[in-house]
Amino acid sequence: MRILRLALSGLFLSVSLFLGTLAQVAPATPSHFGQSDGLRQFQASQRYRIGALCNDGTESGATGSGACSHHGGVNCWLYSDGTCTNP
């Protein structure tokens, strides 16, 4: 029993040290290794669907088929640039 306890405590210590080291090395926010500034600007300027405004006035985070299915259908699609276009 004592050997098992020692083995488990050693394993726990090893994992703790590994995770602590990983936390110090890994960046807190995602980075864009290997991407040029032009590519990042192109991606940032892309307009993409973020949800829908339903016919009964509710907002939905759904971006595809079935969005607002229990709210009278889609009144307009919400996009990342703040626009809302009719389906």
C-alpha positions as CSV (number, residue, x, y, z in Angstrom):
1,M,0.0,0.0,0.0
2,R,2.9,2.4,0.9
3,I,4.6,1.7,-2.5
4,L,1.3,2.5,-4.3
5,R,1.0,5.7,-2.4
6,L,4.6,6.7,-3.2
7,A,4.1,5.9,-6.8
8,L,0.9,7.9,-7.1
9,S,2.5,10.9,-5.3
10,G,5.5,10.8,-7.6
11,L,3.2,10.6,-10.6
12,F,1.2,13.6,-9.3
13,L,4.3,15.6,-8.7
14,S,5.6,14.8,-12.2
15,V,2.3,15.8,-13.8
16,S,2.1,19.0,-11.7
17,L,5.6,20.0,-12.7
18,F,4.9,19.3,-16.4
19,L,1.7,21.3,-16.4
20,G,3.4,24.2,-14.6
21,T,6.1,24.3,-17.2
22,L,3.6,24.0,-20.0
23,A,1.6,27.0,-18.6
24,Q,4.8,29.1,-18.5
25,V,5.7,28.2,-22.1
26,A,2.3,28.2,-23.8
27,P,0.9,31.6,-24.8
28,A,-2.3,32.7,-23.1
29,T,-3.9,33.8,-26.4
30,P,-3.7,32.1,-29.7
31,S,-1.1,33.4,-32.0
32,H,-0.7,33.3,-35.8
33,F,2.7,31.7,-36.4
34,G,3.8,31.9,-40.0
35,Q,1.0,34.2,-41.2
36,S,1.8,37.5,-42.8
37,D,0.1,40.7,-41.8
38,G,-1.7,40.8,-45.1
39,L,-3.2,37.4,-44.5
40,R,-4.4,38.4,-41.0
41,Q,-5.9,41.6,-42.4
42,F,-7.7,39.6,-45.2
43,Q,-9.1,37.2,-42.6
44,A,-10.2,40.0,-40.3
45,S,-12.0,41.8,-43.1
46,Q,-14.0,38.7,-44.1
47,R,-17.7,39.0,-43.3
48,Y,-19.2,35.9,-41.7
49,R,-22.6,35.0,-40.3
50,I,-22.9,35.2,-36.5
51,G,-26.6,34.5,-36.0
52,A,-30.1,35.4,-37.0
53,L,-32.9,37.8,-36.0
54,C,-36.1,35.8,-35.9
55,N,-39.6,37.0,-37.1
56,D,-40.9,37.1,-33.5
57,G,-38.0,39.5,-32.5
58,T,-35.8,37.0,-30.7
59,E,-32.1,36.6,-31.6
60,S,-30.5,33.2,-32.3
61,G,-26.9,32.2,-32.4
62,A,-27.7,29.6,-35.1
63,T,-26.2,30.3,-38.4
64,G,-27.7,27.7,-40.7
65,S,-30.7,25.6,-41.6
66,G,-33.2,25.4,-38.7
67,A,-32.4,28.8,-37.2
68,C,-35.5,30.4,-35.8
69,S,-37.5,27.3,-36.6
70,H,-39.8,27.8,-33.5
71,H,-39.9,31.6,-33.8
72,G,-41.6,32.1,-37.1
73,G,-38.5,31.8,-39.3
74,V,-35.5,34.1,-40.0
75,N,-36.2,37.8,-40.5
76,C,-32.6,38.5,-41.3
77,W,-29.1,37.0,-40.9
78,L,-26.7,38.8,-38.6
79,Y,-23.1,39.3,-39.8
80,S,-19.8,40.0,-38.1
81,D,-19.7,43.5,-39.6
82,G,-23.0,44.5,-37.9
83,T,-25.2,44.2,-40.9
84,C,-28.4,42.2,-41.1
85,T,-29.5,40.9,-44.5
86,N,-32.8,39.3,-45.6
87,P,-32.6,35.5,-46.3
